[in-house]
Amino acid sequence: MTMTFGNGYRLDKNDLLGAGGYGKVYKCTDMQGRELAVKQVFTANTEVLDREIEIHTHIGQHPNIVQLIDAFPIEGAEGKMIVMELAKGGELGDLLEKTGPMPEQKAKHIFKQVVGAIQHLHSRNILHRDLKSDNILLCTDSTHDMNQPVVKLIDFGAGHWAKTGPLVADKFIGTLQFMAPEVIIARGDDFDATDASQVESTVQIEFKKRPFGIRKYKPGPNNKGARIIEVIEQSRYPGDPLGQAFVAGVQNEWVVKSVNGRDVSNMDFEDILDLMGDRLLDNSSRGAFDGSYKVTGDNKGKGKVLPKVEQVELPAQIQYAKMRSKPYDAKVDVWSLGCVLYHMLAGRPPFAPEEPAVLAGTFQPPPGASPQVMDLLNKMLVVNPAARADLATVAAHPWMQ
């Protein structure tokens, strides 16, 4: 099936180049017959897509970044047709999965190009934030040397353009195995609502029924405090208790500060939920196993679930704390670069896809790695961003010369 869109672009649905959660990518041609690629994305969230297009447009031209050519609304549907330079080749991640570790010299050839692309992004005041092997294309067609492929960096959906401000951000976004520890921390896992310097403001909400409509909470360090992870964003009927929090404007990442005037910032996580009585049915049964609930009766409709901590009377006045964001800077891309370099040398990423592994930042040297490249990796994969090398130091490292 052939279709025409935009300013005379044509595509054949049989010329599919790739597909994923983002949509589908096809080969297309312009009016002059030039071969290009078009990413077809169906989404109602056009604001996010427009931001990606704005960032990609601002990047401009660079030999190691896939160039954005044009973008058009999808006719008769919500979404965009995004026309880009056609990069003939496969993803670095796919190559490593098939062939395993690559020689250090070839890894250096690829890595220097990726560093150059990230330098260009940072010069345009943009963070990539999802730099990984799957977002690096290697052009290895007949016009390129198989052993010295040309790199093309792709996918700016997680990008952050600081415009005229400092190059900092605070959103939890990216791919865990290539994500810098401070991006995880920015989510607010180490919150402490007893520390006034961490609290930006407070909001008080009254709940007249239980449960309040919050599907999931998460504890802070040492299992103290309770932070909202997921609010139920629907009401099944007028007055539905599961819609209370959403209707009242309760947001993810808020921390429970007080319950009916009692400060619970330093209370055990389970006791806070027991005190509020804000447990959905599935969580109530699980609570019996961790000791926060006692199940009585024969478990055939005649028993009761009794909390150890007495629930507050309704209506419940819950005060939430909005915590200050924990910004990170351009060194998040340096960490991700280190992960990509390690992946090329070892045939696998340096960390397991688990948050504790990333936060610990402990990795084994790739087999056969030279002292020079190990020195570079040890400067990039540093958990503390203040001690981590910046991009200029990476580019000037002796291994890179």
N, C-alpha and C positions, 0 to 999 in steps of 0.2 A: 504494500500500500504506500503510495507516494502522496505527500502533502506539501503544500506551500504555506509559508508563514512569514510574518514580518515584511521586510523590504525585498521580497523575491527570493528568500531562502527556500531550498527544497530538501526534503529528507525522505528516505525510503525506510519504512519501519523494519525492513529486513537487515538494515545496516546498524544493528545494535552493537555498541562498543562496551557497554557495561550497565549494571543495574545494582541498586542497593536501597537502603532505607531513604536515601535522599531523592530517589526517582530513577530515571533512565537516561543514558547518554547514547546519542546516535551520531553517525557521521552525516554531515549535510554539505550542501554546496551553496555558494552565493551566485549572484547573477553573472559573474565572470567565470564561473565554473571552478572557483577555488575551493578546495576541500577544507572543511571546518568541522567542529564538533558542536553539538547542541545538547544541553542538559535540560530535560523536561521535568519540571517539579510541580506536582499537584499539591497545593496546600491552601488552607484557609488563613493561615498565619502569614500573610504576605508582608507584614511589617518586618519580621525576621529575615525573610528572603530579600526584601528591599535593602535592608542593612548590609547583607552579604554583598549584594550587587554594588552598593555605594562604596564599600571597602575595596572590592576588587577593582572598581573603576579608578579609585584614588591611587592604587598601587602603581598603575601605569605600566610601561614596558620594561621588561628585564629579560635577558637571555635565558634565565633559569626559572622563570615563572610563567605559567600558562596565561596568555593574554586574554582578557575579556574583550569581545568584539561588540556585542550588542545584547539587548534583552527586550523581550516583548511579553505582554500578557497572553495567556493561553485563551484562544477563542472559545467562548462558551463554557469556560470552567475557571475555577480559582487556581492561580499558580502562574508560573513564568516559563518562557523558553529562553534559556541563556546560551547565547552563541559565543564560543571560545575558539582559540587557536587549537588546531588538531595536533596533538602530540602522539606520534605513532610509537608505541612501546608499551611495556607492562609496568606494573607497580613493583617497587623495590621489595616490598613485603612478600609478594608472590614469588619473586626470584629467589629470595632467601629461604622460603619454605621449600622450594624445589631443590635447590643446590646446596643449601647450608652455608657455612662461613665462606667469605671471599678473601682472596689475598689482600694483604695490607695495602699494597700499592694501588689496587683497583678501588678499595674502600676510600683511600685518600683522594683519588680523582673525583669520586662521587661526592664525598664529604665537603671538599673545598667549594664545589658548586652550590651545595645546600647552604653552607655558611654565607656565601655571597648573596644568595636569595634572601636569607634572613637579615643580613646587613641592610639590604635595600628596603625591606619592610620596616625595620626600625628607623631608618632614615626618613621614612614617610610617616613616622609616629604610629606604627601598627604593630601589634602583637599577633602572632599566628595562633597560639594557644592549643593547637591540635597537630603539632608537628610530629609525624610518625612515619614509619617506613611505607605504610599504605598510601600516604599522601605525597609520595615522591615517585614520579614517573621516570623511567629510563628509556630514552629514545634509542632503540637498537635495530631500527629497520635498515634497509639497504643503503641509506644515505649516511649512516653513522657506523663508527667502529664499535664492534660488539664488546671489546675490552675497555673502551674508553667512551661509554655512553654519555650523551648529553642529558642533564637533569632538568626536569620541569616540575616545579612545586605547584600543588593544586590544593583546592578546598579551603575556602576562607570563611566558612559558615560559623566557625568559632572565633573568628578574628575580632580584635578590638582596636578601633581607630580612636586615639585620644584627641585627635584634631589639634587644637592649640594648647591643650593642657599637658601635664606631665604624663609620661608613658607608664601609667599604672592602671590596674584593674582589680576587681575583687570578686568576680563571678567564679563559681565552681563549674568548670567546663573542660572538656577534652577527653582523652583516652587514658585510662588509669595507668597502664604499663609505661606510658611515655610522659606522664603528668608530674610536674614538680611538686614536692611535698607541700610547699606553701599554697598551692592552689587547693589542695585538700583542706588545709587548715583555714583557708579563707571562708570555707563553708560554715565555720563557727563551732566546730566540734569541741574546742577547748574553752568554751565560754565559762564565765564566772560572774553571775549576776550580783554577787556580793561586792564585786569590784566596780565602784561607781565610774571609774574611767572607761570601762567597757560598755556601759549603758548609755545609749544615745537619748532615749526617751521612754516613757511608760504609757500604757493604755489600759484602761479598766473596762471590762466587759461584764455584763450581768447575764447569767444563764438561769432560766426558769425551769428547765427540764434536764434530765440525763438520758443518754450521753450527750455531750456538747456538740458532737459532729466533727471531732478530730480523729482521724483514722490512725495516726501514728505519732508517737513521741520518741525522743532519743535522749539518753542521759549524757551529762557532761563528764569531765574527768573524775575518777574515783566514784563513779555512779551517783554523783550529786547533781541535783537540778534536773529540769525537764525542758527540752526544746521541741517545738512543733516541727514535724517533718512533712505531714500530709493532712490537709484539710479536705473534707468531703465537699466537693463543689456542686452540690445539687440539693434540692428540696423535693421530696416525693409528694408532699401535700402541704397545705397551709398549716403552719405551726409544727412542722416536722422537726423533732429535736436534732436530727442528723444534719439539718440545714442551718442550725443556729449560728455556729461559728462563722460559716461562709457569709451569711446575711449580715452579721455584725462586723465583717471586714477583717476577721482574724487572718493572719498571714503566716506562711511557712517561715521558719527561722526565729519566730518570737519565742521567748523564754518565759516560763511561768515564774513570776516574781513573788506574788502573795495570793493567798486564798482567804477570803473574808477577813482581810486585814492582817493575817498571819504571814510573816515573811518565810517563804519556803525555799529560798535560794540555795541554802546549804543542806536541805533535807535529802534523804535517799530518794532516788528516782521512783521506786515502786511505792514508797509511802506517799509521795506527792499525788500519784495517780489514784491511790486508794482514798486519800483525803478528799479529792475532788469527786471521786466516784465516776470518773470519766473513762470508763472502759467499755469498749464494744463487746458484744457477747463472746466472740471468739477469744478475745484477750482475757476475759473473766475466767474461762476454763483453764487457760494456760497459767494464769496467775496462781491457781491452786497448786501447781507443781513447784513454783518457786517460793511457796510459803506465805505469799502476801494475801492469799484467800484460803478460807477453810470451807470445804464442801461438806454439807450435811445431808441426811436422808438417803434414799435408795437409788438416787440418780435416774429415776423414772418419772420425773415431773413433780415429785413430792419433796425433793430436797431443796436446800437453799444454799446460796453462795454468800458467805459472810466474810467481809473484810476484817483484817486484824486492826486496821486503823479506822476509827469512826468517821464516816462521811460528814462533810459540812452540811448544814441545813440549806435548803433552797429557799429563795433564789441565792445563787452563789456569785459572789463578786470576785472575779479573777483578774488580777493585775498582771499584765504581760510587759516584759522589757524588750524593747527593740535594741539589739546589740550593735555596737559600732562595727563597721566593716573592717576587715584585715587586708589591706591592699598588698598586691605584689607587683613586681616590676618586670623589666625586660629579661631578667635572668631566668624566668620560667622557660623561655625559648632556648636558653643555653643548656638547661637540664635536659630538655627534650632532644636537643642536638646530641648530647652525650649518650642518650639512650639509643638514638639512631646509629651512631658510630659503633657502639657496643654490639648492637644487633647485627651489623655487617660483619664484624670481626668474630663473633661467637655463634652466629646463626640463630640466635634467640635474644629477646630483650633481657636486660640485666636484672629485672625484678619480676616476681610473680604478680599476676593480676589481682593483688590483694592490698588493701590500704596499709596494713601494718608493715608489709614488705617495702612499699614505697617510702613510707615515713621513716623506716629504719635506715634505708639507703645503703645497705650492705650488699656488695656484689663480689663475685669471684673473677679474677683476671681471665680474659678470653685466652684459650689455649694458643700458645706461640706468640702472644702479643709482645711487641718490642718494648723496651724500657721507655722510649720516647712517647709512644702512643698511650702507654699506661700512665705516664706523667700527665698527659692531657686529660685522659678520662678521670683521673683522681682530682683534677682541678675543676672539672665540669660537674661530676656527679657528687656534689657536696650538699648535704641536707640544709645547712645554714646558708641562705642566699647571700648573706653579708660576706661569707668566706668563699663563695663560689666565684670562679673566673667570670669576667664580663666578656661580651662578644669580641671586643677589640683584642683582648688577651688571647682568646681562642684563635683568632685569625692570624695573630703574630707568633703563635707557638712554633718552636723549631720543627716539630713534626709536620707542620703545614707547609713548610718552605720547600 
